[in-house]
Amino acid sequence: MKIDFDAVVIGAGFAGMYMLHRLRGLGFSARVIEAGTGVGGTWYWNRYPGARCDVESVQYSYQFDPALEQEWEWSERYATQPEILKYANHVADRFDLRRDIQFETRVTRATFDESDKVWLVETDRGDRVLARFVIAALGCLSSPNTPRIPGLADFEGPTYHTGHWPHEGVDFTGKTVGVIGTGSSAIQSIPIMAQQAEHLTVFQRTANYTIPAHNRPLDPAYVREVKANYREMRKRAKTLPAGIDLRINMASAVESAEEERRRQYQERWDYGGLGFMASFSDLLLNDESNKTAADFVRGKIGEIVKDPKVAAALAPTNIIGCKRLCVDTGYWATFNRPNVTLVDIRNEAIERITPIGLRVKGKDYTFDCLVLATGFDAMTGALLKIDISGRNGVSLKQKWSEGPKTYLGLTMAGFPNLFAITGPGSPSVLTNMLPSIEQHVDWIADCLAAVRARGATVIEAETEAEEAWVGHVGEAAGNTLRSTCSSWYVGANIPGKPRVFMPYIGGLPAYIERCEAVVAKGYEGFSVG
Ligand code: N01
């Protein structure tokens, strides 16, 4: 049977772009299929006001090419979405990637043909492409969650989802705006929308923790220093659990004196960013320790927000860091503005969206525009949107009906030659995504080369190896407080989704070691034929 490509890669975000580059380098023919009109993935779609990366720009970048690393100049501590998208486009141009990317095309179905050991990939444009390997580079947070609130279609004004923002931007000047959600996307965009809108009403189901970003232009001397030491910095990052240097303090919060706790928290609050959770090593292991950090942030909210009732409603009650911590610029202070209203809906769901607003607790609110900052069907949503069938016609949907099952977060038993970059069961969203993406891409590229070198055409995870990995992922999750709340990590934001802690929480170094050991043992846990 004649195949069209050695590999089809789905998605042209940072994962798909680097995958294409590696495949080409190994002499494999490849086609990337991308739904958008351009590269960039997350940074192509999430164009809401204030969108930024909460990992510092010098760390949130590719490391596979030292020249690229040296030539690119980031302008701020935390890069904006437009700057990251510019970087993605620069990479696409520099490595001449576009000629193998088919844009504005969505993969709708992928079917494994057992007799010929090939995948038939079909698209919404009617393409039928035969490929030996399929690599899903779909992103972990790329399938927007539009909540099933009655009446949503009846709203007469424009509705915007933060994860699918209009390319031309939105000007809220003179408009009244309702925002549903208070996750990272809302926390980044609310301060900016509030500056534009005549009035902004925020509907908050769960109060959230956020730490100031203290964003600033990058000091050229600091950039020079980073560039001079990039190799060592990257190498060291791989030895840290999240793949980022968050300056982990190995002391325990409960065992430290009150004064020392305050000093640590204040220092990290003043420094800004995700490193707040690294103030002590047991914040996600011990309820009491966690409470000391949560109390500190609650205290800050009380200091910043002038109306005590609003401050109380904004104060989160759950475990800090259980849901992903947010990083903001002026979020709490925004609620001091006369044109911003907080509506606490923790005890009652939104009854319905009306043509001119929404109704909750029997009360009607009106606005011109509705913003859904309601997140994503994380980690599995984008893969399950594609109708994927493996051996014996079993669909991925069937296989994952009780939650995702993978071997190393990379492969699935029963789905030969199919790979997922940063799939469920890998550290992915608990780490700096760029190095995690590169590690997966390199692993897959080396794997394909090894299969070819053996004169084989098929590689497939064994069921026992997969079961053992799924067990290990679950066990690791059970050891932390992170799996204890209703977050998207456990699929709790999507009604009916099986409740399983999806990412691997054992840390990047242990994970990398395991992936390398599998290779060293001749692809242990895989059958190659
Ligand atoms: O989505 P979210 P997000 N009625 O799921 C609420 C990454 N990210 O887009 O918490 C009322 O966090 C929901 O309420 P609840 C980052 O990893 C990164 O903000 O489920 N409310 C919640 O408040 C992040 O964690 C950056 O009770 C409803 C909100 O909507 C992830 O993306 C920037 C509702 C959704 O929050 C997702 O963030 C932005 C309903 N029916 C995002 N349904 C960086 O800086 C949902 N909600 C890199």
Residues whose N, C-alpha, C, O or C-beta is under 5 A from the ligand:
A	BS01	N01	R52 C53 D54 L141 P147 I180 G181 T182 G183 S184 S185 A186 R205 T206 R324 A373 T374 G375 F376 S486 W488 N493
